[in-house]
Amino acid sequence: MARLSIIIPHSGSVQRLENTLVSVLENRPDDSQIVVVQSEVYDDPYDLKGEVTFVYTPIGTDNVRCLNVGIDMSDAPVVHLLLPGIEVTPGWADAALRHFADPTVAAVAPLLVHGQTDGILTAGLEYRPSGAVRPVGHGQSATKTLGDFSNVAGPDPRAAFYRKSMLRRVDRFCIGFDEQTAGADLALRLIAAGGRCVVESDSRVRAVDLPRRRTSAFCRAMQNERIFWRWAPHGGWLRGLTGHLGQAVVDVASEFPGPGMLGSLLGHLLGACRSPAQRREHRRLMSLCAEPEQTPGDVVPLPHFSMTGRALCETPVRRRA
């Protein structure tokens, strides 16, 4: 059995995917599995199916859903999520894997740096009581930083290591969020289940050609309300409500005078109206976190639309009209 499964979703540029794959194939540790979850057409021109497991999802599936599929299809006890456009460095996985000898470690955050520089894009995600999600360490130097990342709740899912049994226990990523918000939501669930995140400064990955996040003001506001009402008790109700109101005002004002101002306002209002549903979801998640951890031998049900590499190559691929 592999000790590490590297999961790469393909939902955009073929060039980004291939550059990421080349860096992984050149630097991967022994006993590792590479899983590419496809929501776009890729014809495997280099015949990599002997080294890479290709998994098919419906065209247009977003990255968060692709990551969940990849987790289900992985074989190893530790999974590493890696978005196309990110390239790995020698020894990046070994530095992170050693932390999983500690059973309390649920996740490890590598340093995601900008291109060939030592400038940190993120060393993980911080969740604030207001419901805001922020990258930690942005703009710091990876060679000069002292490595005090105590406010990191969890890794950025664009480049993250997780203990698979803990992911299964807390029901993986929540769909309907973008990668950053989904990562913060998952981090809070892992903390509630007794897990913790470690930042490993010797594990570095490089953002060479990451696509820019494109989320409308309405969707950002809806996601902010959704995660706030789900986790409001995490930081205390009084502090949280005060900070959240201020955050909502800042969000709306930041879109002035464009049409996004109205979208942000509507998103916050509609999201707040759905707060009872998020409180119910919080109770459901807490019941999951309270359950005993599953044994490594438990079987993860596979999605009915998934196929491995050979099946993909032998099956007609649906193309966009």
Secondary structure, DSSP 8 states (H G I E B T S, - for coil): --SEEEEEEESS-HHHHHHHHHHHHHH--SSEEEEEEESS----TT--TTT-EEEE--TT--HHHHHHHHHHH--SSEEEEE-TTEEE-TTHHHHHHGGGGSTTEEEEEEEEEETTS-BEEES-EEE-TTS-EEESSTT-BTTT-----TT--B--TTEEEEEHHHHHHTTS--TTS-HHHHHHHHHHHHHHTT-EEEEEEEEEEEESS-------HHHHHHHHHHHHHHHGGGG-HHHHHHHHHHHHHHHHHHTTTSTHHHHHHHHHHHHHHTHHHHHHHHHHHHHHHHS----TT------TT---HHHHHTS------
